[in-house]
Amino acid sequence: MRILIIEDDVEAADAMERGLVEAGCECVRASDGLAGLDAARQGPFDVLIVDRMMPRMDGVTLVESLRREGDATPVLFLSALGEVGDRVEGLKAGGDDYLVKPYAFAELIARVEALARRRETGSVHTLLRVGELEMDLIARTVHRQGKEIDLQPREFQLLEFLMRHAGQSVTRTMLLEKVWEYHFDPQTNVIDVHVSRLRSKIDKGFDRPMLQTVRGAGYRLDA
Amino acid sequence: MRLPRIFRTTPFRLTLLFLALFAAAASAFLAYIYVATAGEATRRTDREITREMLSLTSVYDRAGVDAVNQSLIERAASERPFLYLLMGRDGKRISGSIEESPVERFHGQPAWTTFQVSDVQSGRPVRRPARGLQERLAGGETLFVGADVGEDQAYVVKVVRALWGAGALVIVLGLAGGVLVSRNVSRSMAGLTEVVEAVRNGDLGARAPVRGARDEFDELAAGVNEMLDRLERSMAGHRHAGDAIAHDLRSPLTRLRARLEAAFLDVEAGRGDPRQALAQALDDTDGVLKTFAAVLAIARLQAAGAALDGAAFDAAELAADIAELYEPLCEDKGLDFKSELAAGLLVRANREFLAQALANILDNAVKYTPAGGAIMLRARRRSSGEVELSVTDTGPGVPEGERERVVERFVRLENSRNEPGAGLGLSLVAAVAAAHAGRLELDEGPGKVGEMGPGLRVALVLPRA
């Protein structure tokens, strides 16, 4: 995966690069908005990680310029501004995801992977298949090994998200954001309970668990 | 040079402006009166002189210069005498009541003149304005007829003088009135000015006096006081938050530092695996960051005041959504979770904050209610039209005396210290309520049942959309 990091905080960018390289990514860095815009034009990249507040050109302007030029590379905004309004502004400008600083590295990796993957499977499927698991998005049915699994609507959405990101770690925050569309941080383990219910439905009675807990990160659905 | 303060006040300046306007109008008025009266007197005098001159020239034409002379002597004795002067062809005085003509250059054409006559009135010499006409008679003699403009003119002069005096009086009174009004207004303003000065010097407790006159100054003073109240509350809140943050962040940061230091020493000495210390340190950091995020959210809500913009939506739908999120958690903890949601509870609010507030209330209920207890989420419209979102649990509840306190930042009751959380949950709910012009109510739950209870009912009350 080729990733462009546009971030003026050198130390933060160092840490980010180290982590991403370890995760098998190839990183290019730019330390201000204009340099970042130039680098992005040199492309192609799988994901752009863009800080919102930078010297010479802010992240929002940068992404707007890229989108105007027809560049559709997925963008992950990083920002210390976590207000709902800020998030909306970032997404409106053409950002694909928004991560508020400070963040756990697992969260960043999970989101970068999700963005890169989304690009690969951009086409619309009506049938999702992960290993033995099959999801029909039209009939809204789920089968494992041909056996129908009865899911509540929210469980269905949760599983759909996990299937679309099969093989990747997804964090609890991502699930709350993408499945429930909330951006706050519950003090209790509400998400874990939902995931464990889903797990009991799709894994119980089968020889091999598909839904894994990833320590320190979240969950992963494996084929 | 700086004028004394009173002369720089707005009311005084306005007074000056009005006085200037008044003076201009009065001058025009006086000029008109003068022209209409004194001018009329002069014209009448001129008409009389012309008539006299005509009558004398007709005497001359009929009977010659001697008859005129005779006529002059007779007429000079009448009640209101004209002034006469008859001069021969050589210009020498023949007869008359004055010694010489006031007309300085005479070329034979009828000539008018204005001059002064001296007179003695009640023993005092007076000079009075007079008009005169000089004509050449057919035989070459010259005749001058004059008359003082008389009593009329003097009367007009008196009236004008009186009017000038009245004008001067008006101006003096006007200035005095201006000074009085200015002082009155200045006194009204002085309270406000003092307050502004005091606040500028850092005394937020200063308040402007409201005199009870219910005028615009009182309105302004009341407005300023209200603004200061709010500012003071907000400042006090910030100060308290600052202290609380310092207090509450210091302990986990101290722990974190100690742990890192110990891990560092262990690694230096080649002892053991630092991984556990690092994992703990990460957890500590996350805790600090969570606290920080909550404090920031509260601060932003409080800064927004009751002016948070939001869209209208159905609060019952949101409650159903949140219920769905928390229901499995309750079940896992052995709690009986129920929800009772009325339909169509339109509120104008920030959906995200409202969701977070509800989640916080439910988090608390789940945390403090022991297994076997029950939690009820209710959304309804009160008879007042307000929308109430409430959560009732069968946990230990909050003693009545403590209910107000638990809403404050970082306040946690003694027996809950070992639960996770920084004591910001209800503060955030209260801030959300305030930012939506609503309120947070804490009551006793369903009461004591065996070991359970008495429970807590937390209600978020929002105004109708």
Contacts between the chains, C-beta under 8 A, distances in Angstrom:
chain1	res1	chain2	res2	distance
A	82	B	293	7.2
A	82	B	296	7.8
A	83	B	300	6.9
A	84	B	350	7.2
A	84	B	352	4.9
A	102	B	289	6.0
A	104	B	286	7.5
A	154	B	324	6.1
A	180	B	321	7.5
A	180	B	325	6.1
A	182	B	325	7.9
A	182	B	352	7.1
A	182	B	355	5.5
A	182	B	356	7.5
A	182	B	359	7.5
A	183	B	352	6.0
A	184	B	352	7.1
A	184	B	355	7.1
A	184	B	356	4.1
A	184	B	359	6.5
A	185	B	290	6.3
A	185	B	293	6.8
A	186	B	359	5.5
A	186	B	363	6.1
A	187	B	360	7.4
A	187	B	363	4.4
A	187	B	367	7.4
A	187	B	420	6.6
A	187	B	421	5.4
A	187	B	425	6.8
A	188	B	329	6.1
A	188	B	363	5.0
A	188	B	366	5.5
A	188	B	367	6.8
A	189	B	329	7.1
A	190	B	325	5.5
A	190	B	326	6.0
A	190	B	328	7.7
A	190	B	329	5.0
A	190	B	359	7.9
A	193	B	328	4.4
A	193	B	329	4.5
A	193	B	332	5.2
A	194	B	325	7.6
A	194	B	328	5.7
A	196	B	332	8.0
A	197	B	328	5.5
